[in-house]
């Protein structure tokens, strides 16, 4: 175990050195923004309400497929009504709707339609099966392919349907091999989560952030995003890949 820890420490140091080389030119000072004064707690209460309702809904069997969206939209409407009742100003509501980034919203809608389409035609199932079949009965090879296959796949496709497809497959594979599934579970989560940082379409948050930057006058191209996202992801994914294998297999 001590030798494995030393290997992990050495590789982590090497990866940090690579990150330092890649990011050394970004020398602009980081300025702290002004603290926003908290004027009321209702937005925090609403946010907590969304989280709690989504958690509760996840434990209820046979819920409609639109339940999560219905929860979020219901609380959003409550927030709008609350603001109107409190301030009695229609202009605030109009301004709120006018400030919505329609372009980013349409991009997200289009992305979700594409994801649903490739899910329905079985493309995600085929990709999951291909990754698992390539690993065979060798745990290390299977683990490696799952991590890096997930990184590549999640760079371009939303990771939620992919992870949902892979989990039962990995459970079956590990049962046949007679091993605990946790190392493959964590490998899947590491690759699928971090892979979304590579491209601006790898995650909904990326699309939203790029849209906000564009609205603020800062255009971020696909290549510009990858110049930072790719090396950052490689460093983070490699660190997680080594850590999980050394301490969990």
N, C-alpha and C positions, 0 to 999 in steps of 0.2 A: 504493500500500500504506500509506503514512503516513496518508493521509486516512481509509482504512478503519480503521486502528488508532485514530485519534482519535475516529471515530464509535463504535467499540466501547467505548473508555474513557469517553466521555460517557454512553452508554447504561448502562454498568455503574454509574457514579456515580449516575445517576438511580434505578436499581433499588435500589441500597443505601439511598438516601434514602427511597424508598417503604417498604422493609423497616424502617428506623428508625422511621418514623411508625407503622407497623402494630404493631410489637413494643415500643414505648417503655413501655407500661404494665406490662410484665412486669419489675418492678424487684426481685423477691425475690432475696436473695443466693444465690449458688451455693456450696454447702458441699462440700468434698472429703470423700469417705467414707473410712472407715478402711481401711488397706491390709490385704488378706487375706494371711496367711502361707501360703506354698507349703509344703505338707507332703509331697507326693509328685508325681512327674512322670507317673504312669500316665494321668491324664485328658488331659494334653497329648499323650502318645503315641497315645492312642486317637483323639483329634480329628485328629491328623496322619494316622493310619491311614485314617480315613474319607475325608479329602480325597484322599489318594494313590490309594486304591482307586476312588473315583469318577472321578478323572482317567483312570486306566488303563481303566476300564470304558467310558469315552466313546470310546476308540480301538478297541475290540473290535467288529467287525461282527456283526450278527445276534444281539445279546444280547436276552434276554427283557425285556419292558417293565417288569417289576418288579425289575430288577437293582439299581437305586439304593436302593429300599426294603429289599431283601434285605441289601445291604451295611450300611446303617445299623442295621438290626435285629440283624444278626449281631454287630456290634461292641458294640451296646448290651447284648446278652445276655452277651458276654464281660466287659463292665465290671461287670455285676451279679454274675457268678460270681467275678470277681476280688475284689470287695468282700466277698463272703461267705467266700471261702477265707482272706482276710487277717484278717478280724475275727471270723469264726465266730459271727456274731450274726444270727439270722433277723429280729430286729426292725428292723434297718437296711434290709433289703430290703422289709419290709412298709411301713415309713415312706416309703421312696422311691416305692412305687406309690401309697400313700395321698395323697402330696403332688402327684400329677399333677392338673392343672387339667382335669377332665373336660369342663366346659362349653366351654372354648376348643377342646379337642380335637374335640368334636362339631361346633362351628361350622366348623372347618377341614375336617372330613370332608364336611359339607354343601356347603361352598363348592367343594370339588374335584369333588363329584358334579355340581353345576350346571355347572361349567366343562367337564367331560367331555361333559355333555349338549348344551350349545350348540356344542361343537366337532363332535360327531358329526352334528348336524342341519345343519351348514354355516354357522352364523351368523357365526363368525369369518372364514370364507372370504369370505362376502358383504361383511362390513365392510371387509376388506382390499381387495377388488376395488373397492368404492365409493370408498375413499380414493384409490386409484391412478387410477381413471377420472376422478375430479374434477380431478386435476392436469393431465391432458392431456399435451401435449408441452413444456410450459413448466417448466423445471427448478426455478425459484424457487417457482412456485406448487405444484408437486409436493412440493418439500422442505417448504414451509410447512404444507401439508395433512397430510403425514406426521407432522411433529413434533407439531402441535397436535391432530390426530386421535388420535395415539397417547397423548397426555397425557389426553384425555377418555376414551378407551376403557379405558386402564389404571387409571383412577380407580375402576372398578367391576368389572373383570374381570382375572384373573391374566394377567400379560403374557407368560408363557412360550409358550403355544400361539399367541398373537397374533404374537409375533416370529418363531416358527418358520414360520408361514404367510406372513408378509410378506417374509422374506429371499429366497426364490426368485422371488417376484413382482418385487421390486425389481431383482434381477439381470437378469431378462428385459427389464424396462422400460429399464434403463440400456444394455443391449446394443442395443436397437432405436434408442435415441437416440444411440448411439455415444459415450458418456461413461463415465468411471470411476464405480463405484457407491458409493465410500466416503462421499461427503457424505450420501447418502441412508441408508446404513447407520448412520452416526453420528447422524443426525437421528432415525432410528427408535429407536435405543438410548436417546438422550436423552429423547425423549418417553415411551417405554414404561417406562423406569426411574423417572423423576421423577413421572410421573402417579400412580403408586401411593401417593404421599405425601398425596394430597388427602383420601381418605376412610379410615375404619378398616377397610374391606373391600378396599381396593386392593392389599394385600399381606399375605401370611401373617404377616410380622413385626408388622404393625399389629394384627392380630387377637390375636396372642399378647401384645403389649404392653398392649393394652386389657384383656385378661383378667387379666393380672398386676396391673394397677392396680385393677381391680374386686375382686380377691382381697385387695388391701391396703386396701380401704375407700375407694377413690377412683373414683367412677362417672364415666365419660367418655362423653357422648352423641355422636351422629353430628354434630350441629351444633357442639359444642365442639371436636371433632377438626378439623372443616373450618375453623373460625375461625383456626387456626394453620396447618393443612396447606395450605389453598388459597393464601394469600398467599405462603407460603414456596415452594410449588411454582411459582407464577407467576414469582417473582423468579429462581429457579434455572433454570427451563426457558427463560425469555427470555434469560438470560445465555448459556446453552449454545447456544440457537438462533442468536443473533447471532454468537457466537464461531465456531461451526462453519461458518456460511455465509461469514463474512469470510475465514477462514484456509484453508478446504478446498475451496471451490467452484472 
